[in-house]
Each structure stands twice: as structure tokens, then as C-alpha cells.
Amino acid sequence: MTFSIVVPTSSVIAVKPDDPYKVCVIEQNGKHKGRLTLVGGKVIMPFQTHLECALEEWDQEAGGKQARLYDVALWAVKTDAHSDVRPATLGKLTHDLCPAEQRLLPVTGHYGVPDYIYLAKVEGEPYPLDGEARSCIFIDVRDVKWTATEAESRYGAQHDLILMVYRLYLSGRPVALSDFVDFSALRANLRELLANLKE
């Protein structure tokens, strides 16, 4: 029998200082079927805060040429327990902070429960450091396309939805507490919200 475990994470919307529409994303090497995602990862509980996790993940995934984040601030919190569900092992999800004999125990990971999403500016050129990312690129959030399903998106972990909500935020719509509670509802609602967007 496989049991489930929630996995707290941190993500970063890292933008160019002179253009908040340009966000750094990474092309995954193996996870998320090689799709694009925001920089982020699992929080090592209880030894790490969400902010420490965000900064460490940035250094590992995009700080290979000394690119650094500044003006880092919490932007939103995702709580949907079903937006990113993947098989894993207990050892992987706990950073091996579990009994050795249980490290290979298969579990279902509910990633991003919660996911603290930080907004920051980037100084320097993002570049992969730890091999998890194939490349780091800046995309324009106005080019992120709405899709009816997660499978059709070029973004993993449903980060396309986060980027579309960020685009709405740049247009003047405040982030609502309810935005990141139910990603299925959010995906359905975003089509109309973006269709009515005037930039």
C-alpha cells in the first residue's frame, strides 16, 4: 500500500530589474518531462525556512554564474494539494531524514502544500549549477498560453497558472487568497480573465 505525504516547497518568480514581465524559468533535465518551471524545490523541514529554501534553490538551479536575487518578498502561497502529485520515495521527500530501512518506501508526494511563492529581481545571468536544469531562460509572461489541461502546457507543476496570475497582477489585479487553492478552478477561470485583459 502506498501512502501520501505533503511536501512543502518554495518557488521564485525572478524578474529582470528593468522589465517585470520577463521571468526566469528553467528547462528541466529530467523532472516534469523536461518542461519549463519556475526555480524552486522542497523545503527541508524543520531545518530550513521557506525563504532559505527559495534562495538555496536559486543558487543551485540558476546561480551558476553568480546570478543573485535581491528585493525578495513573499508574493503568494499555494495550498492546492492536487496541483502537483508525483510518485517518490520517503527518503527523497524527507531528504533521507527518516529511518534508513524506510528510505525506499514508495509514497505519493503532494508537492507544494504549501508552496511559498516569492517575487524577486535578478542581478546577473542565470545559469544552471547543479545539473537539475538544462538551461535558464527569460520568458515574457504575456507569451504564456492558456491551455485547457495541464498535459497540453509546456510548463511543469502547473507553473503556467502561476505565471498567468502574475501577469494579471502586473495589470493591476491583486492576488486573491483563493487563487491558488484549487488549480482546476483557476485554469478554467483564467481563460476569461485573460481574454478581458487590457495591457
C-alpha positions in Angstrom: 0.0 0.0 0.0 1.3 3.5 -0.9 0.6 6.3 1.4 0.6 10.1 0.7 2.8 12.8 2.1 2.6 16.6 1.7 5.7 18.3 0.5 6.2 22.0 1.4 8.0 23.9 -1.3 9.2 27.3 -2.3 9.2 28.9 -5.8 10.6 32.1 -7.2 9.2 34.5 -9.8 12.6 36.0 -10.6 12.3 39.0 -12.9 14.6 41.3 -14.9 15.1 44.6 -12.9 14.1 46.7 -15.9 11.2 44.5 -17.1 8.9 42.8 -14.6 7.2 40.8 -17.5 10.5 38.9 -18.1 10.7 36.0 -15.7 13.5 33.4 -15.4 12.3 29.8 -15.9 14.4 26.6 -16.1 14.2 23.9 -18.6 14.1 20.7 -16.5 16.6 18.0 -17.2 14.5 15.1 -16.1 11.6 16.0 -13.8 8.3 17.4 -15.2 9.0 15.6 -18.6 11.7 18.3 -19.4 9.2 21.1 -19.4 9.7 24.6 -18.1 9.2 25.5 -14.4 10.0 28.3 -12.1 13.0 27.9 -9.9 12.1 26.1 -6.7 12.2 23.0 -4.6 11.4 21.1 -1.4 11.8 22.7 2.0 14.0 20.7 4.3 11.7 20.6 7.3 12.3 21.5 10.2 15.8 22.8 9.4 15.0 25.3 6.7 12.6 28.2 6.3 10.7 28.7 3.0 12.8 31.8 2.3 16.1 29.9 2.9 14.8 27.2 0.6 14.0 29.7 -2.2 17.4 31.3 -2.0 19.2 27.9 -1.9 17.2 26.5 -4.8 18.0 29.7 -6.8 21.7 29.3 -6.1 21.7 25.6 -7.2 19.4 25.8 -10.2 20.2 29.3 -11.6 23.2 30.8 -9.8 26.0 29.1 -11.7 27.4 32.4 -13.0 26.9 34.3 -9.7 23.4 35.5 -10.7 21.8 36.6 -7.4 18.3 37.6 -6.2 17.5 40.8 -4.5 14.4 42.6 -3.3 13.0 39.2 -2.4 9.4 39.3 -1.0 6.7 36.8 -0.4 4.1 37.2 -3.2 1.6 34.4 -2.7 1.0 31.0 -1.1 -0.3 28.0 -2.9 -2.3 25.4 -0.9 -3.8 23.1 -3.6 -2.8 19.6 -2.6 -3.6 18.2 -6.0 -1.9 20.5 -8.4 1.4 18.6 -8.5 1.2 14.9 -7.4 4.1 12.5 -8.2 5.3 9.1 -7.1 8.5 9.2 -5.0 10.2 7.5 -2.1 10.0 8.5 1.6 13.8 9.1 1.6 13.6 11.5 -1.4 10.7 13.5 0.1 12.3 13.8 3.6 15.9 14.3 2.3 16.7 10.9 4.0 15.6 12.3 7.4 13.7 9.1 8.0 14.8 5.6 9.3 17.3 4.0 6.8 15.0 1.0 6.3 12.2 3.2 5.2 14.0 5.3 2.6 12.9 3.3 -0.4 9.3 3.1 0.8 7.1 4.2 -2.2 4.9 7.2 -1.4 2.8 9.7 -3.3 4.1 13.2 -2.9 1.7 16.1 -2.9 4.1 18.9 -3.8 3.6 22.5 -2.8 1.5 22.0 0.3 2.1 24.8 0.9 4.2 26.5 -1.8 5.5 29.9 -0.8 5.9 31.9 -4.0 8.5 34.7 -3.8 8.9 37.7 -6.1 12.5 38.9 -6.7 14.7 40.8 -9.1 17.7 39.1 -10.7 21.2 40.6 -10.9 23.5 38.8 -13.4 23.0 36.0 -15.9 21.1 32.9 -14.6 22.9 29.7 -15.4 22.4 26.1 -14.1 24.7 24.9 -11.4 23.6 21.5 -10.0 22.6 19.7 -13.3 18.8 19.7 -12.4 18.2 22.4 -15.0 19.2 22.0 -18.7 19.1 25.8 -19.2 17.8 29.0 -17.7 15.9 31.4 -19.9 13.8 34.6 -19.5 10.3 34.3 -20.9 7.8 37.1 -21.3 4.7 36.2 -19.2 2.5 37.8 -22.0 3.6 34.8 -24.2 2.4 32.1 -21.7 -0.5 30.5 -23.4 -3.7 29.2 -21.7 -4.4 25.5 -22.2 -7.4 23.6 -21.3 -5.4 20.9 -19.5 -2.1 20.6 -17.7 -0.9 18.0 -20.2 -1.1 20.5 -23.1 1.0 23.1 -21.3 4.8 23.5 -21.9 5.1 24.2 -18.2 5.5 21.6 -15.5 3.9 21.6 -12.0 1.2 23.9 -13.5 3.6 26.9 -13.2 1.9 28.3 -16.3 -1.1 29.1 -14.0 1.2 31.0 -11.5 2.7 32.9 -14.4 -0.7 33.9 -15.8 -1.8 35.1 -12.3 1.4 37.1 -12.1 0.6 38.7 -15.5 -2.8 39.7 -14.2 -1.1 41.1 -11.1 1.1 43.3 -13.3 -2.0 44.6 -15.0 -3.4 45.7 -11.6 -5.4 42.7 -10.4 -4.5 41.9 -6.8 -3.6 38.3 -6.0 -6.5 36.7 -4.1 -6.2 34.2 -1.3 -8.4 31.9 -3.3 -6.3 32.0 -6.5 -4.1 29.1 -5.5 -6.5 26.9 -3.5 -8.0 25.0 -6.5 -5.9 24.8 -9.6 -8.6 23.1 -11.6 -10.9 26.0 -11.0 -8.1 28.5 -11.6 -7.3 27.0 -15.0 -11.0 27.3 -16.0 -11.3 30.9 -14.8 -8.1 32.2 -16.3 -9.3 31.8 -19.9 -12.0 34.5 -19.3 -9.7 36.7 -17.1 -7.0 36.8 -19.7 -9.5 37.4 -22.6 -10.7 40.5 -20.8 -7.2 41.7 -20.0 -6.2 45.1 -21.4 -2.5 45.8 -21.2 
